[in-house]
Amino acid sequence: MPIYAYKCGSCGHAKDVLQKIADAPLTDCPACGKPTFSKQLTAAGFQLKGSGWYATDFKGGSGGTSAPAATPSGDTSAAAAPAATSDSSSTAAAGGCGASCACH
């Protein structure tokens, strides 16, 4: 059975009530007796613990891929992309074409 949080609009009395889902909501305040007792919106309180499906199936990230390893110096910018040079000999050796072609 769920626990519902109630609060009185008149006197401010708050109370947690264990009720069935099918039960009618309470309306009369147990402290002052006025019909201003209403349910409050609360956050769900649960945690995923242990070695269940979440820890074993999705721990590495999305799609089962792991994050790229960092370089020993800790600088990932140099490892992420090769340095661009304006030297036409390096582009000619890599692709066989000059620096003025449309593919580079």
C-alpha positions in Angstrom: 0.0 0.0 0.0 1.3 3.5 -0.8 1.9 6.2 1.7 0.2 9.5 0.9 1.3 12.9 2.4 -1.6 15.1 3.4 -1.7 18.7 4.6 -4.5 20.9 6.0 -5.0 24.2 4.2 -6.5 25.8 7.3 -4.2 24.9 10.2 -1.2 23.5 8.4 -1.3 20.1 10.1 0.7 17.5 8.0 0.3 13.8 8.2 1.5 10.7 6.2 -1.3 8.2 5.7 -1.1 4.5 4.6 -4.0 4.0 2.2 -5.0 1.6 -0.6 -5.1 3.1 -4.1 -8.8 2.5 -4.3 -9.5 4.3 -1.0 -11.2 7.7 -1.3 -8.9 10.6 -0.4 -9.2 12.1 3.1 -10.9 15.5 3.3 -11.4 16.3 7.0 -8.4 17.4 9.0 -7.8 15.3 12.1 -6.4 18.3 14.0 -8.9 21.0 13.3 -11.8 19.1 11.7 -12.2 21.4 8.7 -12.7 19.9 5.2 -9.4 21.4 3.9 -7.2 18.3 4.2 -5.6 17.5 0.8 -3.0 15.2 -0.7 0.5 16.7 -1.4 2.7 15.9 -4.3 5.9 14.2 -3.2 8.9 12.7 -4.9 9.2 8.9 -5.1 11.9 7.6 -2.8 13.7 4.5 -4.2 17.3 3.6 -5.0 18.8 0.9 -7.2 21.3 -1.0 -5.1 23.2 -4.3 -5.3 24.3 -6.3 -8.3 21.0 -6.3 -10.1 20.3 -5.8 -13.8 21.1 -2.0 -13.8 24.6 -2.5 -12.3 25.5 -5.3 -14.6 23.9 -4.3 -17.9 24.1 -0.6 -18.2 27.1 0.4 -15.9 29.5 1.2 -18.8 27.3 3.8 -20.5 24.9 3.8 -23.5 25.1 1.0 -26.0 27.6 -1.0 -24.1 30.5 1.2 -25.2 33.0 2.4 -22.7 34.6 5.9 -22.6 37.8 6.4 -24.5 40.9 6.0 -22.4 42.8 9.1 -21.4 46.4 9.7 -22.5 49.1 9.2 -19.8 49.7 12.9 -19.5 45.9 13.5 -19.0 45.6 15.7 -22.1 42.9 14.3 -24.3 42.8 17.1 -26.9 45.9 15.8 -28.7 44.6 12.3 -28.8 41.2 13.3 -30.0 42.2 14.6 -33.4 45.5 14.8 -35.4 47.0 18.2 -35.7 46.2 20.1 -38.9 49.1 21.4 -40.8 49.3 23.7 -43.8 52.2 21.7 -45.3 51.2 20.4 -48.7 53.7 17.5 -48.5 51.8 16.0 -45.5 48.5 16.1 -47.3 50.1 14.8 -50.5 51.6 11.8 -48.7 48.3 11.0 -46.9 45.9 11.2 -49.8 48.0 11.6 -52.8 46.5 15.0 -53.7 47.6 18.6 -53.1 46.2 21.0 -50.5 44.1 22.8 -53.1 41.8 19.8 -53.8 38.2 19.7 -52.6 38.6 16.6 -50.4 40.9 18.4 -47.8 
